[in-house]
Amino acid sequence: MIDAMVLRGFRPRTQESYLRVVAQMARHYRRTPELITDQEVQAYLLHLVRERHLARSSVNQASSAVRFLVCEVLGQNERRQRIPMGHAPQRLPDVLSRAEVAAVLAAPMSMKARTLLMTAYASGLRVSELCQLRGCDIDSSPDRMCIHVIAGKGGHDRYSLLSPELLEQLRLYWRQCRRTAQAEDWLFPARLNPSQHLDTRSAGRYFYAARNAAGIAKVGGIHTLRHCFATHLLEAGVDLNSISQLLGHAKLSTTSRYLRMARPGHSVGDSALALLAHLPKVEPKAPSSPPTPPRPPLH
């Protein structure tokens, strides 16, 4: 099964998820998974719904993992329809207003946390893409001004926005907070091991701390800033196809759900792509810890 996923180019996280599902099902029945019947697979999926109370999306991921094992690895494609996929309700996430985004970015936090959250909102990157940025991915040439996302979801490269406001913040962060350059030169290195990039859970904790400090009760993690990026651009009049390209969506239908989240008729002027420039002015609050020694500016 591992070999089949590697040959098809599955990303490491997908491989881990699929293997975890199959291993848990095998432990549940105390039997090698190739001997588990369709009826037992269905009973196990019901167990996930009724007893473990997993979300429909998680149960569907389990179905996909078992389908892959049965159809692609064991070659029993006739069993596909007997491994059901349920309808997942399409709930719209909470989207922060521009004033709320400004309050989050102005909350007391380190320069590193503030820069990471500003980059998340101003570029619309996924948190995994954000954590794996390197200094060389920031192209500040006047005729380019973009962020190069390398091997994003699905293994695809793309370019996203680099506004002047974000570039100014990135340069300030690079001068004040970056320590000696490491071999990987991560833009957001891990605190305890700078040779590794920041992990996604730490990035999520930055957002939760800032959201709570700003007194915002809306639910959602750091991915909320990506939703805000897409929704605020759509409200400003940017076309759906351009937003889809910036987000790295494989299908335009994935991006189209933001049509239900946008407030129509809102315009922020000609520079619609410069999201940070249109946030209400809130003076950033810094924590009491002193800054780290400066280093040369980001080129």
Stockholm file with secondary structure:
# STOCKHOLM 1.0

chainA/1-299         MIDAMVLRGFRPRTQESYLRVVAQMARHYRRTPELITDQEVQAYLLHLVRERHLARSSVNQASSAVRFLVCEVLGQNERRQRIPMGHAPQRLPDVLSRAEVAAVLAAPMSMKARTLLMTAYASGLRVSELCQLRGCDIDSSPDRMCIHVIAGKGGHDRYSLLSPELLEQLRLYWRQCRRTAQAEDWLFPARLNPSQHLDTRSAGRYFYAARNAAGIAKVGGIHTLRHCFATHLLEAGVDLNSISQLLGHAKLSTTSRYLRMARPGHSVGDSALALLAHLPKVEPKAPSSPPTPPRPPLH
#=GR chainA/1-299 SS CHHHHHHTTCCHHHHHHHHHHHHHHHHHHTSCGGGCCHHHHHHHHHHHHHTSCCCHHHHHHHHHHHHIIIIIISCCGGGGGGSCCCCCCCCCCCCCCHHHHHHHHHSSCCHHHHHHHHHHHHHCCCHHHHHTCBGGGEECCTTTCEEEECSCGGGCCEEEECCHHHHHHHHHHHHHHCCSCCSSCBSSBCSSCTTSBCCHHHHHHHHHHHHHHTTCCCCCCTHHHHHHHHHHHHHTTCCHHHHHHHHTCSSHHHHGGGGGTSCTTCCCCSCTTCGGGGSCCCCCCCCSSCCCCCCCCCC
#=GC SS_cons         CHHHHHHTTCCHHHHHHHHHHHHHHHHHHTSCGGGCCHHHHHHHHHHHHHTSCCCHHHHHHHHHHHHIIIIIISCCGGGGGGSCCCCCCCCCCCCCCHHHHHHHHHSSCCHHHHHHHHHHHHHCCCHHHHHTCBGGGEECCTTTCEEEECSCGGGCCEEEECCHHHHHHHHHHHHHHCCSCCSSCBSSBCSSCTTSBCCHHHHHHHHHHHHHHTTCCCCCCTHHHHHHHHHHHHHTTCCHHHHHHHHTCSSHHHHGGGGGTSCTTCCCCSCTTCGGGGSCCCCCCCCSSCCCCCCCCCC
//
